[in-house]
Every structure is written in C-alpha cells, then in structure tokens.
C-alpha cells in the first residue's frame, strides 16, 4: 500500500506534510515566525528576572498559526529552562451569561495535582520555620486561605482534587476541610485571591511563575450579558494585577479594533500594557517561500536537519543520510533536492499561488494545498509534484 511517508521519504515520526500543533509543538518554520516567537520568549525571560509574569495579547488572522505559536512557546520555554510553569489551555464556546468560573476552573484543572500538593507542602514547611509568610497574609480572604492550607497538603488525591475544584469555582462539599467554608466561589476578588495564593507558593518554593497560554480567546466576545460582562472584566482585572502570573492570550482578529471588548477596556489595556498587544501579520511571498523550504528540509530525508529544529526531533529522525532512491529521483542535483517533492518550477508556481490571495496566504492553507498536491502526485504515480499538478490544485475551490 502506498504511504506518503515512503513515497516522499519522510523522516520517522511524520506520516504526511501536515504539522499538528499538538503532536509537533517544537517545530516552528519560517524566519519571520521564529523572530516573533523569539521576541515573545525574550519578553517571558525578561519578566522572569524579577519573578514576574509576562502578560500579552497576540492577535492575527484566523489560520495564521497562533495555536502552533502558543504550543511552540510552551515547548521552548520549558526546553530553554525559563523560570516558568508553562500551561496551555483553550477557551470554551462561552454563552452570553457564562460564569467566569468556567474559564477559571480550567486554569486550575490544568495544574498537576501532584505538583500542587508538593508545592503546598513545601510552602507550609517554610511558613512553619518562619521563612515564608502565612498564606492568609497573601490572599486576604479567610475561606480561600483555609482551603489552600488545609486541603492542598493532604495525601488523599480525591481531597486535593475536590479542593482545587472548589477553588476553581465549582460547587463541591468541603466539610472534610472546614465546615464553615462557603458553598462556592463566585466573586472576582475570590478568584484573584486563589491565584495570588497559588502563584505566591510557586514563586517561593520553585522560584517560578505560572505562565498560561490562553488560546482562541476571541471567544470572550461571546460574553454579552451586561452583568456577566462586568463580572468577567472585573475578574480579568484581578488576574492581570497579579505580578507572579503570566498570561498570554491568542486571538483570531484581523485588526486591534476587532479584539474582544473586554480586552479593549482601559482598565485591562493599562494592566497588560499597550505595547504588549502584539499583532501577528500574514506572511508575504518571501515568508511563504522560506516557510516551505524549511519545512521540506526538516520533514524529508534530504540530509542535515536544520539546527533550529533538532531539539524537537527524535534521534532516529536526525539521520543525515539521503536515500539512494531519492538521490536517483533528483539526479543528485542540489537544487532539485532542495525543492523536492516539487520540481523547481512547480515549487515557484506553488509559492506564487499561495501568496496571491488574502484567503490563501497563510501557513495553514499552504499545508493543506501541499498535502493535496502530494496526494495527487501519488494517485498519478508521479515521484514528484510537477507544474501540471500545482495548476490543477490551484484551480480547485473558489
């Protein structure tokens, strides 16, 4: 049976030319993409010097690659050993009256239960020896302080899990922790107190800040009920005020004016910082060309894997050996090998077609069309993608 992996000599771990953010978070192709990523990594690292959390809003066109960027930032911040605990989460499909606890509960559920228990246990050891402040002095709310101190150190996973759910705004019986605790947390001040407590403990125990990558945050625009909108705005104000919390929101929006109204309010923009609203612009022709050349050089067994992508590759995928059959197909010609699986003229035409329209000039569209072209070549038993195939694909759709 034909497979794309064998037909086009893909490296181990790749079954097609599609790059999935969830399975390939360490790969980010194109000089322009990497410069934007490196800028954000630099901002994250700079904030870490004072054990502060970097806050930003990253926006751009749909299909531009923001999800891939967010997961790549998570990968690289961990790989580079930055002083952060990187956490990725995606916004839900909120309703007009969605309570803020829907989002805040995600913030807490994405934390490792074992890690939270470890940090809490170590923190209260520091408190007992006078090396850290009592958690009540940090959160300023008695119910939150009691739950954190009494519920997060226990060896019973179910109790710790229920405590985290209660801290996230769920209605959970807490009689095992303390009989006087309220039914559930609902107020922005309470959510802010929870996050202040957690971030403070991580900073004191591990010297790290919690860094959340909040993807598809354009869904915040669904919050339209006037009282609910006010509650969400107040909650975001509380979170963006926390020094030890990092929060980078990724939003599908063509312009800054199209951002969710919550994030355009003066009180939020002032806390995030106008300079930290970062636009992710669509690539031009040269950017698309650069993106594709780098992608093909990484996925296909053409020799040396580009240095920037080696940390994301498995050991068996790093081989620089060029298969004999691939050398035969390209005639051992460096230019033909560089553009494989395209023929050189077909590659240039492919780039022109991708860069030609507003709807197509995105990395996601380039990968879709590349996959279609590769599939067409295989159906026609052609070892390479020629100009006729590129023209055929270009005429499909709109």
N, C-alpha and C positions, 0 to 999 in steps of 0.2 A: 504494500500500500504506500502511495506517495505521502510524504510528510514534508512540510515546509522546512523543518529542521534539517532533514537530509538533502532536500533538493537545493537549498541555498546555503548549505554548510554553516548553519548557525552554531554558536557555541553552546556547550552544555548549560541547561537551565533556561533556554529560550526555545519556545515552540513556534513562535511567529514573530513578526516585526512589531506587534503591539506591545507597548510598555505599560504595565499596570502599576499605578502608584502604590497599591497595597503590597504587591509582590516584588517590585523593583524600586523601593524608596531611595536607594543610594545612587541611582542613575539620574542625572540631570544633564541634558545635552544642549549644546549651543553656548557660545561665548557670552551672549547677551543674557541668557538665563542664569549662567553661573555668576556673572557680575552682580545681578540683582540679588541672588542668593548670598553671595559673599558680603554684600553690603548689609543685609539683614543679620547675617551671622556676626559681623563686626559690631553691630548695634547691640545684639544679645550679649556678646562677650564684654563689651564696654560697660553695660549695665551690671554685669556680674562683679566687676571690680569693687563695687560698693554693696554687693549682695542685694541689688535692686532688680526688679523685674522690668524688662523692656515691654512697652505697650505700643501697638501699632495697628493700623488698618491698611490692609493690602487689597487693592481693588483693580479689576480689569474685566475685559470682555469674557463672556461665557465660552468655555472650551479653550481658554488661553493657557491653562496649565497650572492654575492656582492650587488645586488639590495635590498635584505632583510636587509643587514647590513646598507646600506645607509639610508633606511627609518627608521630603528631602531635607528640610530644615531640622526636623525631628531626628532623622538619621545622622546628619552631620554634627549637630550639637552634642549628641551622645558620643559619636566617633571621635570628635575633637576634644572630648573631656571637659566641656564647659561646665561651669558651676550651676547647672540647671537640672531639674527633673522634667524632661520633655513629655508632654501628654497631648495626643491628638484626639479631637472629637468633632463630630459633625452635627450641625443643628438639625433638629427635627422639623417636621411640617407643622408649624405652630398655627393655632387658631387665633381669632381676634381677641379672645378672653383667656388665652393660655396663661396659667400662673407661672411666675418666674422659677418656681421650684422645679418645673420640667427641665429647664436648662441647668439649674444649679445642681440638681441631683446627678446629672451626667458628670459634672465637674468632680464630684466625689466618687462616683462609681468607677471612674477611670483610674483612680489611685489603687495601687496594690494593697490589698488588705494586710498582707504580711508586713509590708514596708511601713504602713501606717502604724501598726502595732509596735514595730521595732522603734520607730522614731518617738512615739509617745512614751514608751517605757524608758528609753534613754533620756528623754527630756525631763521626766519627773524624777529621775535619779539626780539630774543636775539641780533641780529645784530643791531636793532634799538636802543637798550639800551646800546650798546657798550660791551655786554657780549660775543659776537661771532664775528669772522672775516667775512668781506664781502665775498660772495661766489666767486667773481672774483679772490680774492687772493688765493683761494683753487684750482680752475680749470684752471686758466691761459689762458682760451680761451673765448673770448667775446661772441660768439654765444651761447655757452653752458651755460655761466653764465646768459645771458638774458633769455634763455628758462626756466632754473630752477627757476629763481626769479620771472619771470612774468607769467609762465604757470602752476606751480605746486601748487599755493596757491588759485587759483580761485575756487569758489563753483560749477562751472559747470563741471559735470563729463566728458562730451564729450571733453571739452577743456583740462582737465588734462590728459585724456586718449590719446588724439592726441599728446600732448606734450611728454608723455612717449614713444609713438611710434616713434616720431621724434628723441628723444634722443637715442632710440634703433637702429636707422639707417634706418627707413622706410622713404619713400618719402611722406610727409604729408604737406599740405598747412598750413603755420604758420603766415599768415597775421594778424590774430586776436591777436597774441602775439607781433610780431615785424616785420615790413615789410622788414627789412634788413637781416633777417636770411637766410642762405644758403639753397639750396634745400633739402639736406640730409647730414647726417654724414657718412663718409666712411673711414676715416683715423684712424689708431691705436691710435694716440695721442688724437683724439677726443673721442673715446670710453673710453680711460683711464681717460680723463677729466670728462666725465659723471659719471663714477664710483667713482672717487675721491670725486666729489661733493655729491653724494648720501650717500656714506659711512661716509663722514665727518659729514653730518647733523644728521644721525642716532646716531653717537657716541656722538655728542654734546647734542642732545635732550634727547635720551633714555639711553645713556651710553652703547650702544650695537653695535656689529659689524654684518654686513651682512655675513652669512655663507651659501655658496652654496654647495650642494651635487650634483655633475655632474656625472650622471650615463651613462653607455655604451659609455664612452669616447674613446673606441677603434675606434669609427667611425671617429675620427680625422685623422686616417691613410688614409681615402679616399681623403684627400686634397693633390693632387699630382701635380697640375699645378704649375710651378716654381714660378710665380709671386704671385699667390694666397697663396701658401705655405709660402712665405716670409711675406705676409701681416698677415696671421694667427699667425706666430711666433712672429712678432712684437706686435700684439695685446695681445698675452698671456704674453709677456714680460711686457707690460704696466700693465696688471691686477695683475700679481704676484709681482709687485713692490709696490702695494697699501697696506700699513700697516693695514688699518682698514677693509680689505676684507678677509674673509675666503673662501677658495676654496679647496674642496677635490674631486678628480677625481677618479672614479671607472672604472677599465679597465679589459676586458677579455684578458688575455695574460698568456701564460704558463711560460714565463721567463721575466726577466727585458729587455733582448735584443729584445723581441717581442713587446715592447711598441711602440705607435705611435712615429714616428721620431721627431715630434715637441717637444714631452716631453723628448726626449733624447738629445736635443741640449744643449750645455754647458750653454748658457745664461738662459735657463729655469731651468735646474737642479740646477744651482747655486742659483737661487732665491727661488726655492722650498726647496732646501736642500737635499743632497743625503740621509741623514738619514730619510727623510720624504717620501721616496719611500718604501712603506710597502707591503710586499708580504703576500698574503692570501693563505696559503698552503692547499692542500687537506687533509681531515681528515684521520686518521688511524682507525684501528678496534675499539680500545677503545673509540675513539672520536665518531664514529658512534653509538656505543652502548649507550654511555652517552647521545647523542642527542636524540635517540629514547625513552629511559627510561623517560627522562624529558618531551618530547613531549606527550607521552601517559599519564603521570601523570598529565599533565595540561589539555588535551582535554577530557579525560574520567573522569566521576564522581567517582573517586576512593577515595575521601576523601579530605584532605587538598591540596589546590593549592600551588605549590612551591612559596616561598616568592618572588623570583625574578620576577615572572610573575603576581603577584597580581595587580600591578598598571595598567596593560593592560586589566584586566578582568572587566566585568560588575558585578554589585552587585549580581544579581541572579546566576551568574556563579561561585561565590566564595563559594557556599554551600559545606560543608564537608560531607554531608550525602551520604552514599553509598546505591544505590537502592537495595531493597530486592532481586530482580531477579538477579542482578549482584553478590551479595553475594552467592546466590544459585549456579550460574554457576561456580564460583570459589571455592565453598565449604568453603567459609570464610577463605581460606588459603592465607596468606600474600604473599607468593612467586607467586602463580598463579594470584593473584590480581595485583601484580606489573607488570607482563608481559602481562596482558590482553590488547588487544584482542587476543594475541598469547597464545598458550600453551608454557610452559617454554622451552622445547626442540626445538620447532618451532622457537621461538624468537632467540635462539642462532644460529640456522642454517641460519636464515634470515640475521643476522648481518654478518656472515661469507660470505654469497653470495654478500652482498653489498660491503664489504671490499675487495673482491677478485680481481676485475678488475679496470683498470685505468678509464674506461668509466663510471663505476657504483659507484665508491667510492665518492659520493657527496650527500649532503643533498637533493638536488632536485630529484635525482634518487631514494633515499630511500623513499621519499614521494610518488612518482609515483608507486613504487612497493608495498608499504604499501596499497595504495588505491586499486590497482588491487587485492591484496590478500584479502582485506576486501570484495570487490565486489564478488569475487569467493566464499568466505565463505557464503555470503548471498544467492547467487544463489543455493548453495548446502544445504541451510537451516541448516548450522552449526553455533552454537553460538560463536565459537572461530576459530582462524586460526591455523590449525594443520600442522604437518610436511609435509603431502602429498600436501597441498595447496602451501606451500613455495617452495617445489621441483618443482611443476607444473609451478609456476610463474618464477622460476629460469631458466627453460628450454626454455622460450619464448624469442623472439627477436633473437639477434645474437647467 
